[in-house]
Amino acid sequence: MCRIDDSRCFQKRRGESIGQWYWLLRDQYASLGIREREVMGLVVSGLLNKHIGAELGISEITVKAHRGKMMRKMRADSLADLVNMAARLRVAPPKEYPDRSFSS
């Protein structure tokens, strides 16, 4: 199976150059809503859904809904794919929500 981090496989599968691949990824990110971008930044920083909900003032179920929509829009098959995409796009957690250590 092709992985998003394998640009040769992606190029072969989609018939696009590496430059086109990057712009496709940018377009997918641009299609995210503001809240989906916030959730993405917090998810890739390693926070759990319940901690993201606490940070954003929303329920864990709402976080799951935003996360699901974001994963579909980004065409990520797994969290690892999403983290790799975020790294390529240089997506960081929102500045209002610094990385924190949470205890469960």
JOVENLIN-V353089 format. One record per residue. N is the residue number from 1. PHI is phi in degrees with one decimal (999 if undefined). Layout:
{{N PHI} {N PHI}}
This chain:
{{1 999} {2 -75.4} {3 -108.5} {4 -64.5} {5 -82.8} {6 -95.9} {7 -64.5} {8 -65.8} {9 -66.0} {10 -62.5} {11 -63.7} {12 -65.7} {13 -69.8} {14 -94.7} {15 69.5} {16 -123.9} {17 -76.4} {18 -63.0} {19 -62.9} {20 -65.2} {21 -60.6} {22 -62.7} {23 -68.8} {24 -63.2} {25 -62.9} {26 -62.2} {27 -64.4} {28 -62.2} {29 -65.6} {30 -65.0} {31 -76.7} {32 -73.7} {33 -75.9} {34 -58.8} {35 -66.4} {36 -64.0} {37 -66.7} {38 -61.7} {39 -62.3} {40 -59.3} {41 -59.3} {42 -75.7} {43 -63.4} {44 -71.0} {45 -82.4} {46 102.6} {47 -76.3} {48 -78.5} {49 -55.0} {50 -67.2} {51 -75.5} {52 -63.5} {53 -59.0} {54 -64.4} {55 -65.2} {56 -93.3} {57 74.6} {58 -129.2} {59 -77.3} {60 -62.0} {61 -64.4} {62 -65.5} {63 -59.9} {64 -61.2} {65 -65.5} {66 -62.1} {67 -64.0} {68 -63.4} {69 -63.4} {70 -64.3} {71 -62.7} {72 -66.1} {73 -63.5} {74 -82.0} {75 58.8} {76 -93.0} {77 -82.9} {78 -153.4} {79 -63.1} {80 -60.6} {81 -61.1} {82 -63.7} {83 -62.2} {84 -63.7} {85 -61.8} {86 -61.8} {87 -65.3} {88 -65.9} {89 -87.1} {90 59.6} {91 -80.5} {92 -119.0} {93 -59.0} {94 -55.5} {95 -61.8} {96 -69.6} {97 -122.6} {98 -63.9} {99 -61.1} {100 -126.8} {101 -94.6} {102 -112.4} {103 -110.4} {104 -80.4}}
